Amino acid sequence: MNWNVFRAYDIRGVYPDEINEEAYYRIAKGYVYLFKPKTMVVGMDARLSSPILKASLIKGFLDSGVDVIDIGGITTDMIYFGVGAYGYSGGVVVSASHNPKQYNGMKMVREGAAAISSDTGLFDIRDALKENKDAQVISDKKGTCTERYVVDDYIKHVLKSVDQSAIRRFKFVGNANFGYVCRPIAKIVDQLGLDLIPLNFEPDGSFPKGPPDPMLPENRTETVELVKQNKADFATAWDADADRCMFFDEKGDFISGAYITALLADILLQKYGNNNRIIFDPRVIWPTLEVCRKHGATPIISKGGHAFMKERMRKEDALFAGEMSAHYYFRENFYADNGVIPFLLVLEHLSKTNKPFSEVVAPYIAGHYMSGELNYHVKDIQKVIAEVKAKYSSEGKEDFTDGYSLETDHWRFNIRPSNTEPLLRLNIEAREPHFVNEIRGDIEKIINS
């Protein structure tokens, strides 16, 4: 296998060139070598390669004497639910999230749905495999594999986040991006009496319309058109494994995860009280900082990435965490991210305020301007970041939580390497729009030099 498939917080590579059945079998044994589980939960996304890779993963656990609960085709957050709710030793979902169809990978957790990242065991598994220590995992007795249907229990769990009786009948576009989120959403729609306009709602691992990532602007056109054609109240789009949830207002305008993080923080602080901690990544921070100030809550900036955010949430016992990438994490969800709870919280909030979505998010957007995430292919990412630091270090307050951030009274930026792709990412926020263009132009001169 290509050892570079071990990333900061998951495993991801091209199938079968970089990662294949043998790799999955060995990784299962590597997990057992390090963590000694008794019962593992295993599921998969809709990718065409997922069934055969899941079978190899399960065989690795069974040959190691570990029992397996196979929960089939799922969303990634159902692995967190399965481990956390039923008390199993750990779990693995076979998935490459929003990557193109030729990719596959996995996300792994331990007991309590605690994430396994590069800092908490992922690289230890890699190193154990490099030394062939997985070959030491031998069992005289094979484990047993049992299938379990978890969707109904999962739905009961996420619905606890809201007052179902308060939710009004909304017409919304639901873009499942050919993933398994269609299953719980269809049942929730029936239960709550919603009007669903389905889009890409049948699981299809060939992803016939391209990478299943609604964060890509070119992937939003269908959703926007359906909102306008049907005069829908809003739209929700999930990526293929549905651990990310994105929103469009009644005009079809995409709402950045930076503003949804602020909105959800506001909703949850009203529900659970101001004496709570709110965590967010350093890409764009001002809208959520303002919400924390309003409530007197404690804001905490954390390194981005699902494994790092979950670890920090547990450490701080935080109420909520959000990322600009549309990952949202909840204390009442085993400190893990979930793609359906944000949808339900927005439904409830729109019902109670009786305002259009655009008016609901307007206070978080007013007076705030940003570039959105800008991505660059560069030869030497660290060299570029060092040159940016040299130019700006004397102009404001520096922060190194994740990449390099610099803040002044009028503008702020964060520049960092991607943890999932070979890209340099830049985000700029400002009090006035001209600052965004000015800072972008100056930094791009460094990038292009």
C-alpha positions as CSV (number, residue, x, y, z in Angstrom):
1,M,0.0,0.0,0.0
2,N,1.0,3.6,-0.4
3,W,1.8,4.9,3.1
4,N,0.7,8.4,2.1
5,V,-2.9,7.2,2.4
6,F,-2.6,7.7,6.2
7,R,-3.6,11.4,6.5
8,A,-4.0,13.7,9.5
9,Y,-7.4,12.4,10.5
10,D,-8.4,9.6,8.2
11,I,-7.2,7.1,5.5
12,R,-7.8,8.0,1.9
13,G,-6.4,7.0,-1.5
14,V,-7.1,5.9,-5.0
15,Y,-8.5,2.3,-5.3
16,P,-6.9,0.0,-6.2
17,D,-3.5,1.7,-6.9
18,E,-2.9,3.3,-3.5
19,I,-5.3,1.3,-1.3
20,N,-6.8,-2.2,-1.9
21,E,-8.3,-5.2,-0.2
22,E,-5.1,-6.4,1.3
23,A,-4.5,-3.0,2.8
24,Y,-8.0,-3.1,4.5
25,Y,-7.3,-6.5,5.9
26,R,-4.0,-5.4,7.3
27,I,-5.4,-2.2,8.7
28,A,-8.0,-4.1,10.6
29,K,-5.3,-6.3,12.2
30,G,-3.2,-3.1,12.9
31,Y,-6.2,-1.7,14.7
32,V,-6.5,-4.9,16.8
33,Y,-2.7,-4.9,17.5
34,L,-2.9,-1.4,19.0
35,F,-6.4,-1.2,20.6
36,K,-7.4,-4.7,21.5
37,P,-11.1,-4.3,20.8
38,K,-13.8,-6.9,21.5
39,T,-16.6,-5.8,19.2
40,M,-16.3,-3.5,16.2
41,V,-19.0,-1.7,14.2
42,V,-18.3,-1.5,10.5
43,G,-20.3,0.3,7.8
44,M,-19.7,1.8,4.3
45,D,-20.6,4.6,2.0
46,A,-22.1,4.1,-1.5
47,R,-18.9,3.9,-3.5
48,L,-18.6,1.0,-5.9
49,S,-15.5,-0.3,-4.2
50,S,-16.9,-0.1,-0.7
51,P,-18.6,-3.5,-0.5
52,I,-15.4,-5.5,-1.4
53,L,-13.2,-3.3,0.8
54,K,-15.7,-3.6,3.7
55,A,-15.6,-7.4,3.3
56,S,-11.8,-7.4,3.6
57,L,-11.9,-5.1,6.6
58,I,-14.4,-7.4,8.4
59,K,-12.3,-10.5,7.5
60,G,-9.3,-8.8,9.1
61,F,-11.2,-8.3,12.3
62,L,-12.8,-11.8,12.3
63,D,-9.5,-13.5,11.7
64,S,-8.1,-11.5,14.7
65,G,-10.8,-13.0,17.0
66,V,-12.9,-9.7,17.1
67,D,-16.7,-9.8,16.7
68,V,-18.1,-7.4,14.1
69,I,-21.4,-5.6,13.9
70,D,-22.1,-4.9,10.2
71,I,-24.4,-1.9,9.9
72,G,-24.3,-1.9,6.1
73,G,-24.7,1.2,3.9
74,I,-24.7,4.2,6.1
75,T,-23.7,7.8,6.6
76,T,-20.4,8.4,8.4
77,D,-22.1,9.8,11.5
78,M,-24.0,6.5,11.9
79,I,-20.7,4.9,12.9
80,Y,-20.3,7.4,15.7
81,F,-23.8,6.8,16.7
82,G,-23.4,3.0,16.6
83,V,-20.3,3.0,18.7
84,G,-21.5,5.7,21.2
85,A,-25.1,4.5,21.6
86,Y,-24.5,0.8,21.9
87,G,-21.2,0.8,23.7
88,Y,-19.1,-1.1,21.3
89,S,-15.3,-1.1,21.4
90,G,-14.8,1.0,18.2
91,G,-15.9,1.5,14.6
92,V,-14.8,1.9,11.1
93,V,-16.6,3.4,8.1
94,V,-15.4,2.6,4.6
95,S,-15.6,6.0,2.9
96,A,-13.6,8.6,1.1
97,S,-16.2,11.3,2.0
98,H,-16.5,13.9,-0.9
99,N,-13.6,12.7,-2.9
100,P,-14.1,11.6,-6.6
101,K,-15.4,8.1,-7.3
102,Q,-11.9,6.5,-7.8
103,Y,-11.0,7.1,-4.2
104,N,-11.8,5.2,-1.0
105,G,-10.7,5.3,2.6
106,M,-11.9,5.0,6.1
107,K,-12.5,6.8,9.3
108,M,-11.9,5.1,12.6
109,V,-13.0,5.6,16.2
110,R,-12.5,4.0,19.5
111,E,-14.9,3.4,22.4
112,G,-17.3,6.2,23.0
113,A,-16.8,7.3,19.4
114,A,-13.5,8.9,20.2
115,A,-11.8,9.8,16.9
116,I,-8.5,8.2,15.9
117,S,-6.2,10.9,14.3
118,S,-2.5,11.1,13.5
119,D,-1.9,12.2,17.1
120,T,-4.1,9.4,18.7
121,G,-3.2,6.2,16.9
122,L,-3.6,6.6,13.1
123,F,0.1,6.9,12.5
124,D,0.8,4.2,15.1
125,I,-1.3,1.8,13.0
126,R,0.7,2.8,9.9
127,D,4.0,2.3,11.7
128,A,2.9,-1.1,13.0
129,L,2.1,-2.2,9.5
130,K,5.4,-1.0,8.2
131,E,7.1,-3.2,10.8
132,N,4.7,-6.1,9.9
133,K,3.4,-6.3,13.5
134,D,-0.1,-7.0,12.2
135,A,1.3,-10.5,11.4
136,Q,1.6,-11.0,15.2
137,V,-2.2,-10.7,15.6
138,I,-3.4,-14.4,15.6
139,S,-6.4,-15.9,17.2
140,D,-7.4,-19.6,17.6
141,K,-11.1,-18.6,17.6
142,K,-12.6,-16.4,14.8
143,G,-14.9,-13.6,15.6
144,T,-18.6,-13.6,14.6
145,C,-20.2,-11.1,12.2
146,T,-23.8,-9.9,12.9
147,E,-25.8,-7.5,10.8
148,R,-27.7,-4.8,12.6
149,Y,-30.1,-2.2,11.3
150,V,-29.5,1.1,13.0
151,V,-31.4,3.7,11.0
152,D,-34.5,3.8,13.2
153,D,-32.5,4.2,16.4
154,Y,-30.4,6.8,14.7
155,I,-33.5,8.8,13.8
156,K,-34.8,8.7,17.3
157,H,-31.4,9.9,18.5
158,V,-31.1,12.9,16.2
159,L,-34.8,13.9,16.7
160,K,-34.0,14.4,20.5
161,S,-32.2,17.5,19.4
162,V,-35.4,19.4,18.7
163,D,-39.0,19.9,19.8
164,Q,-40.8,18.0,17.0
165,S,-44.1,19.6,17.8
166,A,-42.7,23.1,17.1
167,I,-41.7,22.3,13.5
168,R,-43.9,23.7,10.7
169,R,-44.4,22.2,7.3
170,F,-41.6,23.5,5.0
171,K,-40.9,22.9,1.4
172,F,-37.2,22.2,1.0
173,V,-34.8,20.8,-1.6
174,G,-32.7,17.9,-0.2
175,N,-29.6,17.0,-2.2
176,A,-28.2,13.7,-1.0
177,N,-25.4,13.6,-3.6
178,F,-26.1,9.9,-4.3
179,G,-25.3,8.9,-0.7
180,Y,-27.1,7.0,2.0
181,V,-28.4,10.1,3.8
182,C,-31.6,9.6,1.7
183,R,-32.7,6.8,4.0
184,P,-33.0,8.7,7.3
185,I,-34.1,11.9,5.6
186,A,-37.0,10.2,3.8
187,K,-38.2,8.8,7.2
188,I,-37.8,12.1,9.0
189,V,-39.7,13.9,6.2
190,D,-42.6,11.5,6.7
191,Q,-42.5,11.8,10.5
192,L,-42.4,15.6,10.5
193,G,-44.8,16.2,7.6
194,L,-42.3,18.1,5.4
195,D,-42.5,18.7,1.7
196,L,-39.2,17.2,0.2
197,I,-38.0,18.0,-3.3
198,P,-35.4,15.2,-3.7
199,L,-32.3,15.7,-5.7
200,N,-29.7,12.9,-6.4
201,F,-31.6,10.9,-3.9
202,E,-30.8,7.3,-4.9
203,P,-27.5,5.9,-3.7
204,D,-25.1,5.6,-6.7
205,G,-21.4,5.1,-6.0
206,S,-20.4,6.0,-9.6
207,F,-21.3,9.6,-8.7
208,P,-22.6,10.3,-12.3
209,K,-22.5,14.1,-11.8
210,G,-18.9,14.4,-10.6
211,P,-17.3,14.6,-7.1
212,P,-20.1,14.4,-4.5
213,D,-19.1,17.7,-2.8
214,P,-21.6,20.5,-2.5
215,M,-18.8,22.8,-1.4
216,L,-17.7,23.0,-5.0
217,P,-19.6,26.0,-6.7
218,E,-20.1,24.0,-9.9
219,N,-22.1,21.4,-7.9
220,R,-24.6,23.9,-6.5
221,T,-26.4,24.9,-9.7
222,E,-29.0,22.1,-9.7
223,T,-29.9,22.8,-6.1
224,V,-30.2,26.6,-6.7
225,E,-32.4,26.1,-9.7
226,L,-34.7,23.7,-7.8
227,V,-35.1,26.2,-5.0
228,K,-36.1,28.9,-7.4
229,Q,-38.3,26.8,-9.6
230,N,-40.3,25.4,-6.7
231,K,-40.2,28.5,-4.5
232,A,-38.8,26.3,-1.8
233,D,-38.2,27.7,1.8
234,F,-34.6,26.5,1.7
235,A,-32.3,23.7,0.6
236,T,-29.9,21.3,2.3
237,A,-27.1,19.5,0.6
238,W,-25.0,16.7,2.0
239,D,-21.7,15.3,0.8
240,A,-21.7,11.6,-0.1
241,D,-21.1,10.3,3.4
242,A,-23.3,13.0,4.9
243,D,-21.1,14.1,7.8
244,R,-21.3,17.6,6.3
245,C,-24.5,19.6,5.9
246,M,-24.8,22.8,3.7
247,F,-27.6,25.3,3.4
248,F,-29.2,27.6,0.8
249,D,-31.8,30.2,1.6
250,E,-35.1,30.8,-0.1
251,K,-33.4,32.8,-2.8
252,G,-31.0,30.0,-3.6
253,D,-28.1,31.8,-2.1
254,F,-25.4,29.5,-0.6
255,I,-24.8,30.2,3.1
256,S,-21.2,29.8,4.2
257,G,-20.4,27.4,7.0
258,A,-18.9,30.3,8.9
259,Y,-22.3,31.9,9.2
260,I,-24.1,28.5,9.9
261,T,-21.6,27.9,12.7
262,A,-22.5,31.3,14.2
263,L,-26.3,30.5,13.8
264,L,-26.0,27.1,15.3
265,A,-23.9,28.4,18.2
266,D,-26.6,31.0,18.8
267,I,-29.4,28.4,18.7
268,L,-27.7,26.0,21.1
269,L,-26.6,28.7,23.6
270,Q,-30.3,29.7,23.8
271,K,-31.2,26.1,24.4
272,Y,-28.6,25.1,26.9
273,G,-27.5,28.3,28.5
274,N,-24.7,30.8,28.1
275,N,-22.2,29.1,30.5
276,N,-20.8,26.9,27.8
277,R,-17.8,26.6,25.5
278,I,-18.0,27.0,21.7
279,I,-15.2,25.7,19.5
280,F,-14.5,26.8,15.9
281,D,-11.6,26.5,13.4
282,P,-9.4,29.5,12.6
283,R,-10.4,30.1,9.0
284,V,-13.2,32.6,9.6
285,I,-13.9,33.5,13.3
286,W,-15.5,36.9,13.7
287,P,-19.3,35.9,13.3
288,T,-19.0,33.2,15.9
289,L,-16.9,35.3,18.2
290,E,-19.6,37.9,18.2
291,V,-22.2,35.3,19.1
292,C,-20.1,34.1,22.0
293,R,-19.6,37.7,23.2
294,K,-23.4,38.3,23.0
295,H,-24.1,35.3,25.3
296,G,-21.0,35.5,27.4
297,A,-20.0,32.0,26.3
298,T,-16.3,30.9,26.1
299,P,-14.9,30.9,22.5
300,I,-12.1,28.4,21.7
301,I,-10.2,28.3,18.4
302,S,-9.1,24.8,17.5
303,K,-7.1,23.1,14.7
304,G,-9.5,22.1,12.0
305,G,-10.3,18.5,11.0
306,H,-12.9,16.2,12.5
307,A,-10.5,14.2,14.7
308,F,-8.8,17.3,16.2
309,M,-12.1,19.0,16.8
310,K,-13.6,16.0,18.6
311,E,-10.6,15.6,20.8
312,R,-10.7,19.3,21.8
313,M,-14.5,19.1,22.4
314,R,-14.0,16.2,24.8
315,K,-11.1,18.0,26.6
316,E,-13.2,21.2,27.0
317,D,-16.6,19.5,27.4
318,A,-17.8,22.0,24.8
319,L,-21.4,22.4,23.9
320,F,-20.8,22.8,20.1
321,A,-18.1,23.0,17.5
322,G,-18.3,24.2,13.9
323,E,-16.0,24.4,10.9
324,M,-16.3,26.5,7.8
325,S,-16.2,23.3,5.9
326,A,-19.7,22.5,7.2
327,H,-18.7,19.9,9.8
328,Y,-20.8,20.5,13.0
329,Y,-20.2,18.8,16.3
330,F,-22.5,18.3,19.3
331,R,-21.9,17.4,22.9
332,E,-25.2,15.5,22.9
333,N,-24.0,13.5,20.0
334,F,-21.0,11.9,21.7
335,Y,-18.9,15.0,20.9
336,A,-19.0,14.0,17.2
337,D,-20.1,15.6,14.0
338,N,-23.5,14.9,12.5
339,G,-25.1,15.9,9.2
340,V,-28.7,15.6,10.2
341,I,-28.8,17.5,13.5
342,P,-28.0,20.8,11.9
343,F,-30.8,20.3,9.4
344,L,-33.2,19.7,12.3
345,L,-32.0,22.6,14.4
346,V,-32.5,25.0,11.4
347,L,-36.0,23.5,10.8
348,E,-36.9,24.2,14.4
349,H,-35.4,27.7,14.4
350,L,-37.1,28.7,11.2
351,S,-40.4,27.4,12.6
352,K,-40.1,29.5,15.8
353,T,-38.9,32.7,14.2
354,N,-41.4,32.5,11.3
355,K,-38.9,34.4,9.2
356,P,-37.3,33.6,5.8
357,F,-33.9,31.9,6.0
358,S,-32.2,35.0,4.5
359,E,-33.5,37.2,7.3
360,V,-32.5,34.7,9.9
361,V,-28.9,34.6,8.8
362,A,-28.7,38.3,8.0
363,P,-27.5,39.5,11.5
364,Y,-24.4,37.2,11.2
365,I,-23.5,38.4,7.8
366,A,-24.1,42.2,8.3
367,G,-20.9,44.2,8.3
368,H,-18.8,41.1,7.6
369,Y,-17.0,40.4,4.4
370,M,-14.9,37.4,3.4
371,S,-13.1,35.9,0.5
372,G,-14.4,32.4,0.9
373,E,-11.9,29.6,0.8
374,L,-9.3,30.2,-1.9
375,N,-7.2,27.2,-3.0
376,Y,-3.8,27.3,-4.7
377,H,-1.5,24.6,-6.1
378,V,2.1,25.6,-5.0
379,K,5.4,23.7,-5.1
380,D,6.4,24.6,-1.5
381,I,3.5,25.3,0.8
382,Q,5.7,25.9,3.9
383,K,7.9,28.3,1.9
384,V,4.9,30.4,0.9
385,I,3.5,30.5,4.4
386,A,6.9,31.6,5.8
387,E,7.1,34.5,3.2
388,V,3.5,35.6,4.1
389,K,4.5,35.6,7.8
390,A,7.6,37.6,7.1
391,K,5.5,40.3,5.3
392,Y,2.7,40.5,7.9
393,S,4.1,39.6,11.3
394,S,4.5,43.1,12.5
395,E,1.0,44.3,11.4
396,G,-1.2,42.5,13.9
397,K,-1.8,39.6,16.3
398,E,-0.4,36.3,15.1
399,D,-1.9,32.9,15.8
400,F,-0.4,29.4,14.9
401,T,-3.3,27.2,15.9
402,D,-3.7,25.8,12.4
403,G,-1.4,27.2,9.7
404,Y,-0.8,31.0,10.1
405,S,-3.4,33.6,11.1
406,L,-3.0,37.3,11.5
407,E,-5.6,39.7,12.8
408,T,-5.9,43.5,12.8
409,D,-8.8,45.7,13.8
410,H,-9.9,45.9,10.1
411,W,-9.1,42.5,8.6
412,R,-7.9,39.1,9.3
413,F,-6.6,36.1,7.3
414,N,-5.7,32.4,7.8
415,I,-3.4,30.5,5.5
416,R,-2.8,26.8,5.9
417,P,-2.1,23.6,4.1
418,S,-5.0,21.3,3.4
419,N,-5.2,18.1,5.4
420,T,-7.0,16.2,2.6
421,E,-5.6,17.6,-0.7
422,P,-2.3,19.0,-1.9
423,L,-3.5,22.6,-1.7
424,L,-2.7,25.8,0.1
425,R,-5.9,27.3,1.5
426,L,-6.4,31.1,2.2
427,N,-9.4,32.7,4.0
428,I,-9.7,36.5,4.5
429,E,-12.4,38.3,6.5
430,A,-12.8,42.1,6.9
431,R,-14.9,44.9,8.2
432,E,-15.0,46.5,4.8
433,P,-15.0,44.8,1.4
434,H,-12.0,46.6,-0.1
435,F,-9.7,45.0,2.5
436,V,-10.6,41.5,1.2
437,N,-9.4,42.4,-2.3
438,E,-6.3,44.2,-1.1
439,I,-5.0,41.4,1.2
440,R,-5.9,38.8,-1.4
441,G,-3.9,40.7,-4.1
442,D,-0.9,41.1,-1.8
443,I,-0.8,37.5,-0.7
444,E,-1.3,36.2,-4.3
445,K,1.8,38.2,-5.4
446,I,3.7,36.0,-2.9
447,I,2.1,32.8,-4.0
448,N,2.7,33.5,-7.7
449,S,6.3,34.8,-7.2
